[in-house]
Amino acid sequence: MSPAAEPTAVVAELSPADARLAMMELANMISVPMALTAVIRLGVPATIWANGANAPLPSTALLPAGHPDPSVFERLLRLLTSHGVFSEQVGTDGGMRQYTLTSVRHTLVPNGPSDGVDELVHAWPCLHDALLDPAGPESFARVHNGVSAYAYYGQYDTTNASSSYIPWQRRSRLINGFARREATGLMMGAMTGVSKPFMETLLDGYVGGFDGVETLVDVGGSSGLCLEMIMRWVGTIREGINFDLPSVVAAAPPIPSKTLTRINIFLMSLKNVDKLQ
């Protein structure tokens, strides 16, 4: 006799009206990340945060002076307020709405430029093609002439792209390379901004997990921030190894701490390692 099938979760049936509302909500989920993209590009989180001030500001103060109609922008701010990104305050006299950042600010206030996400966004409409053709290129490669995301962000040339003696075809490739290098830095900064608060929480509760570890490898460690945080937290770790792609390892900033070795992913010899994370 064949074993009994595992029970599946039972989903409550919705009324036709609720089903339509549920589908409308699913179809409009894209509005939240796109709204986040808009406010980041407009510099809204940085303007409100202002080096820690986080003072309440109206929508008119977050747009260029003389903007003809801030009402659409205010609807966008209220959308993100409903998702916990901003906090809204209204004066007791029924005056203008003002906005501050919530604790989400840790991942929104930038340390550098906030551009370069278009390349990733353009890949999403090709997701269905990639699903129908799993042996073919990934979604990103389909809209970038067959170049994968890792190759796109990882390959660049540091030669002076503005030199007049460089042929225009090569100069174009070099300029694109500089743009990709900036995008790589942006991606690394984004990963760092997201990882840091989560790693702090993890280390607060992860007691004893690194006992006896002297050498630690972070596979796919990006900038090495998480590895460096662990090494500062755990006094017994003498050496950390950041194991990642060559372009990522090359772009990772120096970290003034204990011994931290940078090894690219194509150097596969790892010896005398106590723990991989």
C-alpha positions as CSV (number, residue, x, y, z in Angstrom):
1,M,0.0,0.0,0.0
2,S,1.4,3.4,-0.9
3,P,1.9,5.8,2.0
4,A,-0.9,8.3,2.6
5,A,-0.4,11.6,0.9
6,E,0.6,14.6,3.1
7,P,-2.4,16.8,3.9
8,T,-2.5,20.0,2.0
9,A,-3.4,23.4,3.6
10,V,-7.0,24.3,3.2
11,V,-7.6,27.7,1.8
12,A,-10.9,29.3,2.8
13,E,-13.2,30.0,-0.1
14,L,-13.7,33.7,-0.8
15,S,-16.9,35.4,-1.9
16,P,-16.8,36.7,-5.5
17,A,-16.4,40.3,-4.2
18,D,-13.6,39.3,-1.8
19,A,-11.9,37.3,-4.6
20,R,-11.9,40.3,-6.9
21,L,-10.4,42.5,-4.1
22,A,-7.7,39.9,-3.4
23,M,-6.7,39.8,-7.1
24,M,-6.7,43.6,-7.3
25,E,-4.4,43.6,-4.3
26,L,-2.1,41.1,-5.9
27,A,-2.0,43.0,-9.2
28,N,-1.2,46.2,-7.5
29,M,1.6,44.9,-5.2
30,I,4.1,46.3,-7.6
31,S,3.0,49.8,-6.6
32,V,4.9,49.5,-3.3
33,P,8.4,48.8,-4.6
34,M,7.9,51.3,-7.4
35,A,6.8,53.9,-4.9
36,L,9.9,53.1,-2.8
37,T,12.1,53.5,-5.9
38,A,10.5,56.9,-6.6
39,V,11.0,58.3,-3.1
40,I,14.6,57.1,-3.0
41,R,15.4,58.7,-6.3
42,L,13.8,61.9,-5.2
43,G,16.1,61.8,-2.1
44,V,13.1,61.8,0.3
45,P,14.5,59.6,3.0
46,A,17.8,61.5,3.1
47,T,16.0,64.8,3.2
48,I,13.8,63.8,6.1
49,W,16.6,62.1,8.0
50,A,19.0,65.1,7.6
51,N,21.9,63.5,9.6
52,G,19.6,62.3,12.3
53,A,17.1,65.2,12.6
54,N,14.1,63.2,11.3
55,A,12.0,66.3,11.6
56,P,8.4,66.2,10.3
57,L,8.2,67.7,6.8
58,P,5.2,68.3,4.5
59,S,5.2,66.9,1.0
60,T,5.8,70.4,-0.4
61,A,9.2,70.5,1.4
62,L,10.2,67.2,-0.2
63,L,9.7,68.4,-3.8
64,P,11.5,71.0,-5.9
65,A,10.5,74.5,-5.1
66,G,7.4,75.7,-7.0
67,H,6.1,72.2,-7.8
68,P,2.7,72.8,-9.3
69,D,0.8,69.9,-7.7
70,P,2.2,67.9,-4.7
71,S,-1.1,66.0,-4.2
72,V,0.0,63.0,-6.3
73,F,3.2,62.8,-4.4
74,E,1.3,63.0,-1.1
75,R,-0.8,60.1,-2.1
76,L,2.4,58.1,-2.7
77,L,3.7,59.1,0.7
78,R,0.5,58.0,2.3
79,L,0.7,54.6,0.5
80,L,4.1,54.1,2.0
81,T,2.9,55.3,5.4
82,S,0.3,52.5,5.3
83,H,3.2,50.0,4.8
84,G,5.2,51.4,7.8
85,V,7.8,53.3,5.8
86,F,6.8,56.8,7.0
87,S,4.9,58.1,10.0
88,E,2.3,60.7,9.3
89,Q,1.4,63.6,11.6
90,V,-1.5,66.0,11.2
91,G,-1.7,69.2,13.3
92,T,-4.5,69.5,15.8
93,D,-5.9,72.4,13.7
94,G,-6.3,70.1,10.7
95,G,-3.3,71.5,9.0
96,M,-0.9,70.1,6.5
97,R,0.2,66.4,6.8
98,Q,3.9,66.0,7.8
99,Y,6.1,62.9,7.5
100,T,9.0,61.3,9.4
101,L,10.8,58.1,8.8
102,T,10.1,55.0,10.9
103,S,12.7,52.5,11.9
104,V,12.8,51.3,8.3
105,R,15.2,54.2,7.7
106,H,18.1,51.9,8.4
107,T,17.7,50.5,4.9
108,L,16.5,53.6,3.1
109,V,18.9,56.4,4.1
110,P,21.7,56.1,1.5
111,N,25.4,56.4,2.0
112,G,26.0,57.0,-1.7
113,P,24.2,57.4,-5.0
114,S,20.8,55.8,-5.4
115,D,20.6,55.0,-9.1
116,G,21.3,51.8,-11.1
117,V,18.3,49.6,-10.5
118,D,16.8,49.9,-14.0
119,E,18.8,47.0,-15.3
120,L,17.2,44.7,-12.7
121,V,13.7,46.1,-13.2
122,H,13.8,45.5,-16.9
123,A,14.4,41.8,-16.4
124,W,11.1,41.1,-14.7
125,P,8.9,41.2,-17.8
126,C,10.9,38.4,-19.2
127,L,10.4,36.0,-16.3
128,H,7.7,34.0,-18.1
129,D,10.1,33.5,-21.1
130,A,12.7,32.1,-18.7
131,L,10.2,29.8,-17.1
132,L,9.1,28.4,-20.5
133,D,12.7,27.9,-21.6
134,P,14.7,26.8,-18.5
135,A,17.7,25.7,-20.6
136,G,17.9,29.2,-22.1
137,P,19.2,32.5,-20.7
138,E,18.0,33.9,-17.4
139,S,15.6,36.8,-17.4
140,F,18.3,39.4,-16.9
141,A,20.4,38.0,-19.8
142,R,17.4,38.1,-22.1
143,V,17.2,41.9,-22.0
144,H,21.0,42.5,-21.8
145,N,22.2,40.7,-25.0
146,G,22.9,37.4,-23.3
147,V,25.0,38.9,-20.5
148,S,24.1,37.5,-17.0
149,A,23.6,39.7,-14.0
150,Y,26.9,38.6,-12.4
151,A,28.8,39.3,-15.6
152,Y,27.1,42.6,-16.2
153,Y,27.9,44.0,-12.8
154,G,31.3,42.3,-12.5
155,Q,33.0,43.2,-15.8
156,Y,34.4,46.6,-16.2
157,D,37.6,48.3,-17.3
158,T,39.4,50.9,-15.2
159,T,41.2,52.5,-18.2
160,N,40.5,56.2,-18.6
161,A,37.4,56.2,-20.7
162,S,37.7,59.9,-21.6
163,S,41.1,59.6,-23.3
164,S,40.9,61.1,-26.8
165,Y,43.1,58.4,-28.3
166,I,40.8,55.6,-27.5
167,P,38.6,54.5,-30.5
168,W,35.0,55.5,-30.0
169,Q,33.8,51.9,-29.9
170,R,36.2,51.0,-27.1
171,R,35.4,54.3,-25.3
172,S,31.7,53.4,-25.4
173,R,32.5,50.0,-23.8
174,L,34.6,51.7,-21.2
175,I,31.9,54.2,-20.3
176,N,29.4,51.4,-19.9
177,G,32.0,49.7,-17.8
178,F,32.3,52.6,-15.4
179,A,28.4,52.7,-15.2
180,R,28.5,49.0,-14.3
181,R,31.2,49.5,-11.7
182,E,29.0,52.2,-10.1
183,A,26.1,49.8,-10.2
184,T,28.2,47.1,-8.6
185,G,29.1,49.5,-5.8
186,L,25.4,50.4,-5.4
187,M,24.5,46.7,-5.2
188,M,27.2,46.1,-2.5
189,G,26.0,49.1,-0.6
190,A,22.4,47.9,-0.7
191,M,23.4,44.4,0.6
192,T,25.4,46.0,3.3
193,G,22.6,48.3,4.4
194,V,20.1,45.4,4.6
195,S,22.5,43.0,6.2
196,K,23.8,45.1,9.1
197,P,20.7,45.4,11.2
198,F,19.7,41.8,10.6
199,M,23.2,40.6,11.6
200,E,23.1,42.7,14.8
201,T,19.9,41.0,15.7
202,L,21.2,37.5,14.8
203,L,24.4,38.0,16.9
204,D,22.3,39.1,19.9
205,G,20.5,35.8,19.9
206,Y,23.0,33.4,18.4
207,V,24.8,32.3,21.6
208,G,27.5,29.6,21.4
209,G,27.2,29.1,17.7
210,F,30.8,30.0,17.1
211,D,32.4,28.4,20.1
212,G,35.8,27.1,19.3
213,V,36.0,28.6,15.8
214,E,39.3,30.2,15.0
215,T,39.0,30.4,11.2
216,L,35.6,31.4,9.6
217,V,34.7,31.5,5.9
218,D,31.8,33.6,4.6
219,V,30.7,32.0,1.3
220,G,29.3,34.8,-0.8
221,G,30.4,37.4,1.8
222,S,30.1,40.4,-0.6
223,S,31.7,43.4,1.2
224,G,32.8,41.3,4.2
225,L,30.7,43.4,6.6
226,C,28.9,40.4,8.2
227,L,32.2,38.5,8.5
228,E,33.8,41.5,10.2
229,M,30.9,41.9,12.6
230,I,31.1,38.3,13.6
231,M,34.9,38.6,14.1
232,R,34.4,41.6,16.4
233,W,31.6,39.8,18.3
234,V,33.4,36.5,18.7
235,G,36.8,37.0,20.3
236,T,38.2,33.5,19.5
237,I,38.1,34.0,15.7
238,R,41.6,34.9,14.5
239,E,41.0,34.8,10.7
240,G,38.1,35.4,8.4
241,I,37.9,34.5,4.8
242,N,35.6,36.3,2.4
243,F,34.8,33.9,-0.4
244,D,33.1,35.5,-3.4
245,L,33.4,36.3,-7.1
246,P,36.6,38.1,-8.2
247,S,34.8,41.3,-9.1
248,V,33.1,41.4,-5.7
249,V,36.3,40.6,-3.8
250,A,38.2,43.3,-5.7
251,A,35.6,46.0,-4.9
252,A,35.2,45.1,-1.2
253,P,36.5,47.9,1.0
254,P,39.3,47.4,3.4
255,I,38.3,46.5,7.0
256,P,40.5,47.5,9.9
257,S,40.1,44.5,12.1
258,K,41.7,41.1,12.7
259,T,43.1,39.2,9.8
260,L,40.5,39.2,7.0
261,T,41.5,37.3,3.9
262,R,39.8,38.0,0.5
263,I,39.6,34.9,-1.7
264,N,37.8,34.9,-5.0
265,I,35.4,32.1,-5.9
266,F,37.7,30.6,-8.5
267,L,40.4,29.9,-6.0
268,M,38.9,26.8,-4.6
269,S,41.6,25.6,-2.1
270,L,40.3,26.2,1.4
271,K,42.3,24.4,4.1
272,N,42.3,24.4,7.8
273,V,38.9,26.0,8.0
274,D,36.8,25.5,11.2
275,K,33.4,26.8,10.0
276,L,31.6,28.0,6.8
277,Q,28.7,30.3,7.1
